Each structure stands twice: as structure tokens, then as C-alpha cells.
Amino acid sequence: MGAHMARRMEGHVIVCGYGIVGSKIVERLAEKGVSFLVIETDAGKTAKLTEMGYNVVLGDATKASILREAGIEGAKAIAAVMDNDAKNLFTVITARDMRKDIFIATRANDEFVKEKLVEAGANQIVMPQVTACKEILKEISKMRS
Amino acid sequence: MPKINKKEALDTAEVEIAKEALILLVAVIAIVAVVSVWGIYNVSHNFRGSIYYTISSLIDVNNEGFATAIMAPLTAFSGAFDEIVAIELLDGIVKVMLIGFIVAVFIDALTKVDINSKLNSLRRGRLDGHVILCGYSGLGEQIVDQLSDKKKAVVIIEKNPTRLEEVNERGYMAFDGDFTEMSVLKKAGAEKARAIIFCAETDITNLMGILAARRLNKDVTIISRGREEFSVTKMQRAGADLCIIPELVAGLELGAKLAGI
């Protein structure tokens, strides 16, 4: 998909990083019919996504130029879900700089990174380990015998 | 489990060394006694007296007993002074040896006692309806912290020495070993456990653990963490009741949130 088309997109969600988290977000968004765009550095993955008919931008989501190419000006939300805390933090900062009113979702592995992400302007932070831990504890307390 | 075997071998080796030392000690004492009896008998020609001196000096009754013992029979043999000095010297040697030996054995026993493993084996007997956590990773740590907050009995199996030390420092009950081996799981009480959680870094390791755990205990709840999506069905087929991929759960959660904006 061309950069001009992306810039013309309105009210879409930008997903930065197509790993496990990113792919599940995409799954959900596609299910609900929400328009979205994926930013990914791996050319193999972007080719696969293009084949699937999704909007893709090949590049590093920490860069403002790539975010602009992905149409951040018109986007309603952005999810920084690469498997690198530092890159996510950087993307959150960049995105918040560019847009004061965009909804920013991201992931964190460490508690202290979470605090930094909040300071940087993230609206929603998911911590995979904490979520998994909760699920496991739920399962354990369920089987009270 | 290779590690335990090595340790046991070490223990028996040390016991053998102690046995040898003991035999040597007894032999030395016996020789000293024989020489002493023979020496005194040569001078005094009093067999009972020489045995009496020897034994009393060996057992060290000289503070009171030895002195009085000498006083009476001293008159019975003349020129016995040198022999008595010799006996006193022998007496000192045997005493020092014995005391040294006892102290050495005591210190050896003290240093050999692994307090944690002793405590663990004490508590192991009482394990019932507990939760076993295999692999003290980041996720494992969180689970253990929350379970112990809820006053639930947790046992950890970890083979990484650094992490194991951390576990011990925090006062959790831990076993050193590879949880894919049934003997290790058994030690942690897998047969009576309520739940077994696998939190190792790789899916293969967790899968092996699930297989072993299910063979040991048909009714236990088995929960595993996974990395790849395709591991989930494999883990379930191996006997896991629940398989969680943290990133996947997180992704679905975020996706739902983002779709709802």
C-alpha cells in the first residue's frame, strides 16, 4: 500500500510490531471490522501481511517519518507492541509528541518500564506476565478441593 | 538425577575416610597400650599394676585417679619415674588425638549438614495438596509471590544454581534438579500435589515436564506456560489442563480494547 493512501486513512489503528501480541491485536481488529495498519521491520512479515490484504508499512516504528507514513495524523489509536521495551517506549514518546489526543496502547515486561511508559504518555499498558500470572492463579483457586 | 548421585557418592567417600581414620586411631591406641603395659611390666613385674596404669592414663583419670593410683603402687616398683613420665606423655598424645578426632568429626558433620535440604526433607514428608512450580523464571517468581501471599504451600524445582540460591534466600521450599525427570518431580511430592505449574523458558522443556507429571499423577491440575501458539495443542495432548502464552493473552486483551475505542 502506498504512503499516500496511508496518509489519507482516517480513524484507523496503527499496530507497531507483528509478533505474538501484534498478531492477536490484528486478529481482533479484523474480526471487529476496525480499519488498521501494521508497521513492521521484517520484510518477510510485511510481504505476508500484504498477501493477506492488510495495510502495511515496512520500517522502524520508533521513527517519526514512518509513523507519519502510517498516517498517524488521522489515526485514532496506536499500539506499540514490539518485543523490546526500549523500542516501545521510544515509539510511545514519538507518537505522543506528534499527537496529543491519540490513544496509545503498549506492552511492558518490567514494572519500572511501565512507570516510564505512563510518564511518556501511554494510555493503556498491558504486561503479559502479569496477565498470565492472574490467569494461572484464577485456575488454581478455581480447583479448590 | 545425576547431581544427587554425585552428592551421595561424595557422602559415602567421606564416611569411608572417617572409618579409616577411626581404625587407625584404634590401632594407635592399642599399640600404645600394649607398649605401655609391656614397658611398665618390664620394670615393675606387676602385670595387673601395669594394665591399671595404662588404662587409667589412656582414659585420663590422672587429675585425681592417676595421681592416687600412682601413689599406692609406686612403692611397689622402684625407679619407675621415667616410665611414669613416658606414660604421661603417652597419655597426652592419646588425649590430644581423641579430642582432636572428636572435634574434627563434629566440625565435619556441621559443615556437611545442608540445612536447607534437611529442612526440605523434614517438610517433604508433610507435603500434601501443595502447588509445585517448575522453573523460577520471571513469571514463576510472580506466581510464587502471589501464592505465598495467599498462604498456599508452594514447592519450587529449579536447576539454575543462581536462581535456586535466590529461592532459598527468599525462604521458599526448593528442590535442585531437572523437573523433566520423574524422580525429581516425585521428590517434590508430585503424587500428592494439587497443581503443577511449568514456567520454563522453552516449550520443549515444559512439554517434557508435563508428560512426566501426568504419568505420575492422573488427577493433578497441570498448567503450563508456552511461547509458540502451536505448542498449546501439543501441551494439552501431553496432559496439560491449561496452557497460557502470556503474549497471546496480552495481545487479545489489547486487541479487544483497541477494537472498542
Interface residues (C-beta under 8 A of the other chain):
Chain A: V13 G19 I20 V21 G22 S23 K24 I25 V26 E27 R28 L29 E31 K32 V34 K76 A77 A79 V81 D83 F103 A105 R107 N109 Q124 V126 M127 P128 Q129 V130 T131 A132 C133 E135 I136 L137 E139 I140 S141 M143 S145
Chain B: G129 V131 G138 L139 Q142 I143 Q146 L147 K150 K152 R194 A195 I197 T221 I223 R225 E229 D241 L242 I244 I245 P246 E247 L248 V249 A250 G251 L252 E253 L254 G255 A256 K257 L258 A259 I261
